[in-house]
Amino acid sequence: MAAKKTAKIKEFEYKAEMKQLLNLIVHSLYTHKDVFLRELISNASDALHKIRFRQLTDKDVLDADAELKISIRVDKDKRTFSIEDTGIGMTEADLMERIGTVASSGTLEFLEQARAEGKELDANLIGQFGVGFYSVFMVTDEVTIETRHADKESTGLRWKSDGSGTYTIEEIDRPHRGTTISFTLKEDAADFAEEFHVKHIIKKYSNFVDFPIYVGEEKVNTVQALWHKAKDDIKEEELNEFYKFISNDFDEPLSHLYLSLEGTVSFRALLFIPKKAPFDLFHDLQQEKSLHLYSSKVFIQDDCKALLPDYLRFVKGVVDTEDLPLNVSREVTQSSPVMAKIRSILTSKILAHFEDMAEKEPGKYATLYKNFGPLLKTGINSDFDNRDKIIELLRFGTTKTGKDEYISLKQYVERMQEGQKEIYYLAGEHRELLLKNPKLEYFRKHEYEVLLLTDPVDVFVVPSITEYDKKPLKSIDKADIDLDAGKDEDSEALNEDLASALISVFKETLGDKVEDVVASKRLVDSPVTLVVGKEGMDSQMEKMMKMMNQEYSGSKRILEVNISHPLIKNLSRLNLGDSTNPLLRKSIVQLYEAAQLIDGNLTSPMEFVQRMTEIMEEATK
C-alpha cells in the first residue's frame, strides 16, 4: 500500500477487495441503519476493555485517572454526530490494519454471493463480517476519526475517508487518550441526530455495555453483570437482549444455560446456543467469537478459545471467575490450571444440557443438530473424555425414517431385527441417491434398517466409532459384511458350475481393474455392484480423499455378481456357447463401468456411451 505525503497528510488507497466491500456496504445496505450505532459502541467498549486490562499491570499510561466512559453528542440542527471513548486509542498501524483492511477473507465473496441470489444485504448479515465500522457509511458520506494511543509518547492522529477508495492520516494535537468518531448525517438519516432516538437504540442494543454511555450529560445504559444476578431474578427479555448484545445476532437464542458453581474452582457462566450457524462455521476459525472471559467482573478477553473445545465453539456467552490471577499476563491467565478445570466443567455441563434438550425439547435439539451437528461430531475424534456423551447425541436419517426424521444410535439398536448383530450404514452425497443404491437391496428385502450418512463429516467420524452397545458398526459398502446366505437361497440362481464358469470369464475380462469377482449375497434386483475389500476405504471416503489430493487413485474394488438376475443368466448362456464372444466381453465391461457410474467413479463416460451404442446395435439386428 503506497503512501504519498502532502504536508503532514498521508493519503492511502484501500486494497481492491476493500473498495468492492465498501461499495457493497454503502450501496446495498438498506434496512436497520441503526446497526451503525451498535457497531460504534461495540468498538468503543472493546477499546475501554483493553485499557482497563492494561492498567491492571501498567499504571504508566496516558490519562491514567480518566473515567472509562463513552460519550455521544448530537446536533439536530446541523445533523452532526460524534462518539468518543477514553479507551486505549489507536496508532497509525492500528488505523491502517484495523480500519483500512477487511477482517475476514471470505467476507466479500459471501456478500457478493448473497447479492447475486437476491438477498437483501441488511444488518442481519453485517454483524458476521468483522467490518462493522463501515456500516457508518449507511448514514454519512464522510467520517473522521481522531485518536491517541495510551502510550505516553504517542501522538494524536486524524483519519478521514469518504469510503470511495482512499483515506488520509495526519498528525494532530490531541492531549487526551482515546478515540472520537464524528460525521455529518445524510438527510435520510437525520433522526440519528435526535437524542431520544439515540437513547432508544442504546437501551435496545447496548444496555449491557460494561461502561457508562452518556448522551449529552445523561447516562443512558444500565451497567450490570447479568450473570451475577440470581437465576430466578433474570427475565427472559433480559436474557434475549444480553445474548444479542454479546453475539451481534438479531435473532433470539435457541437456548440458554445459567451456571453458578462453587468448589475446587468457582465461577458463574451465562451461555447461549444460537438459532443459526454462521455462514463460515468451518472456515473462518479466527473470526469466530465464542465466550467472553471475566475475572471478578473485570473483562479479560472477548474470544477465549481456551474455555471450550473447538467442537463447541458455536456456544456464546460469558464466564466470570474469582480464581484467576489478574496480575500476570493474559497468556499465563489463559493457560492456568483454573482454566483447564473451568473448561472441563463447562464442556460437561453443555453436553448434559444438549442431552436434556434432546429428551425434553426434541424440536429445539433437532434445530441445534441441523446447524451445529457437523461441528459437534468432530469432538468424537478430539475429546476422548466426552466421546461417549457425544456419540449419544448423534442423530441419523435411515432407510426407515422420513426425509426430515432422525434417530439416535440407541433408538437404532432398540429397532434392530431379531438376530441382527451389526449396525449397518451407507455413506453418500444425499438421501435420495442413497436410497437407490443397489447395495441396499438385501437390507430392504429383509427389513434391516441402514443408517444413511449424508454429512461429509460422517465419513471421518462414524468409522472411528467401531461399535455401539457391543454392536459393530459396518459399512454395507464393504465386502466383509456378515450377510446370512441362507436367507437368500434361490432355486432360480445359476448352479455352482455355471456361476463359477461365468465368474471366471468376468475375472479374465476385467483383469487388474478389480480386486476380485464373487457371487453376491446382497443383490436382489441389480445385476452387479462394486464393494470395498478389507483394506480399502468406502466410496464416500475415497471421494473426499480425491478432493484433497488429485493424485490419489483409491483402491481396487470387488465386483459382486447377482447370479439370479436374468441378465447374468443370459450372459451365462452366451458363455456356454462361446466364452470369447465379443458381445459377452463387452457386456461384462459395460456392467463393471455401470457399477462405477452408480458409485460416481466412472472415468471414461465417452467410451461407456459408445460401447452401450454398440451393444444396442448388436441386440437389435
N, C-alpha and C positions, 0 to 999 in steps of 0.2 A: 504494500500500500504506500504509494508515493505521497510526499507532502511538499507543499510549496509555501514559502513564507511571504506574507505581506505585512510589513512592520512586525508586530508581535503576534499576528494572527496566522495560524496554520490551517490550511484547508485540506481536507481528506476526502477521497472518494470511497463510497461504500463498495464492498465487493459485489460482483454481478448478482449473486444469489440474494444478497441483502436488498438490492434495488428491486428485484422482482417481488420479493416478500413485502417490501414497503408498498409497492404499487397495489398488491392484492389487499393488504390491510386497509389502505386509505380508500380504495375504490370499491371494495366488496363487503365490508362490514357495515351492515345497515341497521341492525337492531341491537338492543341492550347497550346503548352507548355508555351507560353508567359504569360499565366494566372498567373504563379507563381510571376512574377514581379508586376503585377497589385495587387495581394493579399498582397505582402510585402509592397508596397507603401501605400495601404489602411490601413494596420495595423499601419504603421509609422504615417500616418496622424491622426489616432484615438489617438495615444499617444500624439501627439502635441496638438490636441484639448483639451485633458484632462489637460495638464499642463497650457495651456492658460486660461482655465476656472478657475483652482485652483488659478492662480496668480491674478485673479480679487479680491479675498478676502484674499489671503495669499501671502505676498511678501517674507516670510522667507523660501525660498526653495533653494535647491542646484543649483548653477549656475543661479541665478535669472536674470542675464543680458545676458544669452546666446541667440544667434539668434535662432529662431524657424525655423528649416530647415531639409531637407532630403538630404543626400549626398550619391551618388553611385560611387563606384570605381571599375574598372575592369582592368585586366591584360591579354591581348590577348595571350602572350607567355606562361604564367603559368596557363591560364584558370581559374583565380580566380575572384570571385565576392563578393562584400560586400555592404551592405546598412546600413546607420547609421542615426538615428534621435536624436534630442535633446528633445524628449518628456518626459513623466512622468516616464518612466522606469518601471522595474518590481521587485517585491520582490520574495523571494523563494516560497511563497504561490502562487503568480501570475504564476510563471513558472510551478508549479505543476498543478494548476487548469485550466489555460487558454491554456497551451501548451501540457500538458500531459493527457488531458481529452477530450472526444468527446463532442461537444457543444450540439448537438441535439440527443435525444434518438432514433429518427426514422431514422437517417442517414444511419446506417449500413444496416438496413432492406431494405431501399429503394435502396441502391446501389447494394445489393445482388440480389434483385428482378430485377433490370434493367439489370444486367449482365446475369441472368437466361433467360431473354426474348431476349437476343442477342443484347441489345442496347450498343452502344459504349460509354464508360464512359469518356466523354471528358469534356472540360472546360465549355460547355454549361450547364453541370449538377453541377459541383463542387461549383459554386457560391451560390447554395441553401443550402449548408450543414453547414456552420459555421466552416469549417475545412480548410479554405483557406491556412493557413501557411504550411500545409503539402503538398501542391502542389509543394513545393520546391524539394521534393524527386523525381519529374519527371526529374530534371536536375542535381541532385547531389546524391552522396552516403552517405554523412555525412554533418551535419550542426552544426555550433557553434553559440550560442547566448551569447554575453557579454552585461551585463546591470547593471544599478544602478538606484535605485528609487530616486525620487525628495526629499524625506525626508533627512535632513542633516545628521542624524545619521545612514543612510543606508550604506550597504556595497556592493562592486562590486561582481557580480556573473557570473559564466560561465556555460552555459547549453550546452550539447553536445549529439548528437544521430545520429545513422546511420539508424534509422527507422525500425530496425529489432526486437524490443521488449523491449529495455531498453534505459534509458537516464541517464546522470550524471549531478550533480550540484556541483560546488565548489566555494569557495570564492576566489576572485582575487583583486588585486589592480587596481581600476578604479577610477580616480579622478573626472570624469565628469558624469553628469546626462544623461540618455538616453539609447538607445539600439543599438547595432551593430550586424548584422547577416551576417555571412561570410561562404563561402564554395568554394570548387573546382568543376568546372563544368564537367559533363561527356563529353566524346569525341563527342557524337552526339548532344550536346548542346553547342558546342564551340562558336557558333555565338553570344551567350549572353555575351561573353567577348569582343565583338566589340562595341565601344562607339556609332557608328552611328546606330546600330541595337537597342540598349537600348533606345536611344533618340527617335527613331521612335515609339517604343512601348509606351513610356511615352506620346508622343503627341497624340497617338491614344486613349489611355485608361485613362490617368491620367492628362490630361491637365487642369482640373478644381480643382485639389487639392488646398486647401487654403494656402499652404505653399510652398516656393520655393524648387524646386528639382534640385539639382546640379549633373551633370555627369562630373566627373573631376572638372574643375573650371567653367564650363559653366552652367548657369541657363537655364533649358530646358522648363519648363511649363509656360504658360501664366496665371498668377494668376488673376482671375477676378470673380466677383459675377455676373453671367449671368442674374440673376433675377433683378439686378439693371439697366440693360440696357433698353432702350426704346423698347417697344414691336416690333415696325417695324424694329428695328435695329438687331433683333435676327434672325440669319439664321436657316433654317430647319436642316442643318447639325450640327450646334452647339447644337440645342435642342436635337437631337438624341444622340450625343456623351455625352452630360451632363447627359441625362437620364441613359445611360449605366454606366456612372461613379458612380452615386449615388445609382443605383439599383443592380449592379453586374449582369445585364442582358445583353445577347449578341444580343437580338433582339431589333429592334427599337420599340418605344412605339406605342400603338394603337391610342392614342390621347393625347393632352396636353391642359392645361388651364393656362393662364397667368393672374394674378390679381395684380392691383396696386390701393389700396384704401386709402382714407383719410377721416377722420370724427371722430366719438367718439372713434374709435380705428383706427390706421393707420398701414398698413402692406403691404408687397409685397409677392407674392407667385408664384411659378412655379410648377405646378402639372402635373403628368403623369398617364395615365392608361396603365398598361402592356397589351401585347397581349395575354399572357398566365398566367394561375393561377399556383402558386407553388404547388408541389405535396402534401404539408402538410397544405393547406389553412385552414382546420378546426381543425388541430391537434396541431401543434407546435406554439401556440399563442405567446409564449415568444420569439421565434426566429424570428418571422415575423417582418420585418422592415417597417416602414411607412414613416412619414415626418421628415425631419431634421429641427430643430429649431435654428434660429439665432436671435441675437439682435444687430442691427447696424453692421451687417457683422461679429459679434463675435459668433462663434459656441457655442451652449449650449447643444444640445442633438441630437443623430442621429436616435432616435426612439421615438419621442414624442407622446405617445399614447393619451395624453390629448388634442391633437389638432383635433382629428377626432373621431366620434363614432365608435364602434367596427365594425359595418357592412360596413364601408368604409375603413377599414384598408389596403385594397389592393392598395389604391392610394399612389403613391410615389411622392417625390418632396421636396421642401424647402419652409419654411415660415420665413420671416425676418421682425421684428418689432422694432421700436424705443421706444415702450411704456412699455417694460419690465424692471423692476429694476434689474440690474446685481449685485448689492452689497449685495444681500441676497442669501440664499441657493437655490439650484436648485429645491428642493421640493416646496418651497414657490413660486418661479417663476412660476412653472407649475400650481399651484392652485390659481393663482391670477385672479381677475375679468377680466383682459385683455385677458387671455387665454380662458375664457368662451365665451367672445364676438367673438374672432377670430374663435373659434370652430363653433359657431352658423353661422357666415357668410360663412366660408369655406363649411360647410355642405350644406347650401342653394345654394351656387354657384355651387358646384359639382353636386347636383341633377338637377339644371337648365341646366348644361352642358350635363347631360345624356338625359334630355328631348329634348334638341336641336339635339343631335346625333340621337335620335330615329326618329325625324322628318326629318332631312336633310341628315343623313347618316345611313339609316336603316341597311345596311350591317355591318357597324362597330358596331352599337349598338347590333346587333344580336351576334357578337363575344364577346362583353363585357358581355352580359347577359348569354351566354353559359358558360363562365368562372367564372363569379362572381355573377350571379343571385342568387344562393343558399345563399350566404352571404348577399347580398343586401336585400333579402326578410326578413331576421331576424330583420331588422330595423322596420318593421311594429309593432312588439310587444315590441320594446325598445325605439323608438324615436317617441313619440306621437305628437310632434310639426310638424314633417315632414311626418307623417303617410299617409296623402292623396297624397302627391307627390310620395311617394314610390309605393303606390297602382297603380298610373297611369303608373309607369314604369314596372309593372309586365307583363309578356308575357306567353301565354299558348298554347299548342297544343290542338286541339279539334277534335271531330268526323267529322268535315267538312274541316279540314286543311290537307295539305300534311304532309309527315313524318317529314320534317325539316322546316315546316312553323309554325309561332307562331303569335298570335294576342293578343291585349290588351283587358281589360275588356270594355273599351269604344267601341272598334270595335265589341265585342260580343253583346253589347246592341243594337248597330245600326243594327245588323243582326238578332235580335230576331223575332220570329214569331208573327203575329198579335194576340193579346190577351194573349201572354205569360207574366207571372207575375214574374217568378223566373229565376235566373241564375243557371243552373244545372252543377254539377261537379261529377266526379268519380275518386277516387284515387287508384293507383295500382303500381306494380313494373316496368312495361314497356308498351309502347303504344300497341304493338301487342296483348298482353294478355288482355288489357282493351277492345280493340275493339271486342273481342269475348265474353265479359261478357254478360250473359242473361239480366242483369238489363238495358242494353241499347236498348232492342228490341222495347219497346213502343216509345222511343225517336227517334229511327231511322225510324220507320214506319211513324211517324208524322213529321219528318224532324226538330225536335228540336235539336239544337246544344248543345253538352255537353263538358265542359272543361275536359281534361284528365290530371290528376295530377300525374306525374311520379317522381318528385323530392322528396326525403324523407322529406325535409324541408316543403313541401307543406301542409302536414297533420297537422303541428303545426301552420301554418300561415293562410291558406285560411279560415278555420272555424272561425278564430277570426275576419275576415273582416265583417261578418254577412250580410252586404248589400252594394250595389254599385248603385248609381243613383236611390236610393229608391227601388231597386230590391233586394230581399233577395237572398243570396247565399245558395243553398240547395244541399246536397249530395244525389244522387239518390240511395245511399246505405241505406237510411233511409226510414222507413215505413210511416212517416207523410208527404211525399211529395205530393203536390197538383196536382193530375192527373185527367183529365176530363174523367169520366167514360162513358159519353155519346158518346165520340168519338169511343169507342170500343164495342158498342153493337154488339153482335154476336149471330145470330139465331142458330148457331151450338153448343153454350155453353150448359152445363148441366143446367136444370131448377133449380130453387131455392131449391126445396125439395131434389133432388138428390145430389146437391152440398153440402147442409147442412149436409146430412147424411154421405157423404164421408168424409167431413172435420172433423166430429165428430170422425170417425174412425182414421183419421190421428192424432188427438189430443190424443185419448186414447192410440194409439200405441207408439207415441213418448213421451208422458208424460212430465216429467220435463226437457227433453232435449231442449225444445223450450219454448219461452215465449208465443207464440200463433200460430195458423194456420188460415190463411184467404185466401179468393179468391183473386187472383191477378188482378190488373188493368194494370201492366207494362209488363207482359209477353206476347209474341206473338208466338215464335217458341219453347220455352223451357217449360218443364212441371212444374218445381218448381224453386224457388230461395230463398235464405235467406237474410233478410233485418234487419236493426238495429231498435230497438224500440226507443221511445222518450228519454230514459235515457242513452242509450248505445253509444259507440264510433263506428265510421265506421271501416270497416275491416282493412284498412291500418294502422290506428292509433293504433288499438289493437295489430297488429303485432309489431309495434315499441315498445309498452309498454311491450310486452312479451320478446323482445330482451333485454330491460333494466332490466326487473325483471322476472325471470323464474317462480316465484310463482304466477304471475298474470294470472288469468284464463279467464278474459273477461266476458262479459255479454251474456245472452241467446239471441238467435235470433228469429225473427218471420219468419215462413215458409209461403211463398206465393205460392198458387197452381193455375196453369193455367187451369181453368175448361173447356176450349175449346180444350185442347190438346188431341189427340187421345189416348195416354197412360192413361191419367186421366179418360177418358170416359170408357176405358177398365176396369180400376180398379173400377169404379162405377158399372159396370155390375157384377164384382166379388162380390162387396159389396151387391148388391141386392140379389144374390144367397145365400151368407153366409158371414156375416161380420167378422166371426172368421177364414176365410180361411187363412191357413198359407202362401200361395203364395201372397195374398193381403197384409198381415202384413210384410212379407219380402220385398216386393216391396216398401212399404212406407218407411221402414228404409233405403233401398238402395237409394231411391230418396233423402232422407234427407242427407245421407252421401255423395252422389254425389254432392249436393249443397255445402257441406263443402269442398269437394275436389277442386271445382272450386274457392272457396274463399281462399284456401291454409290453411285450418284449420282442415283437416282430421287427427285424432289422431290414428286411427286403420286401416291402409291400408290392413293388412293381413285379417282381418275379412271382410272388404269390398270386397276383391277379392274372398274370399271363398263363401260369400253369392251370389255374382254375378254368380259364377260357379253353385251353387245350383239352382238358378232361371233359368239359361240357360238349365240345365238338365231337369227341370220340363217342360219348354216351348217346348222342342224338343222330348218329349216322344211320 
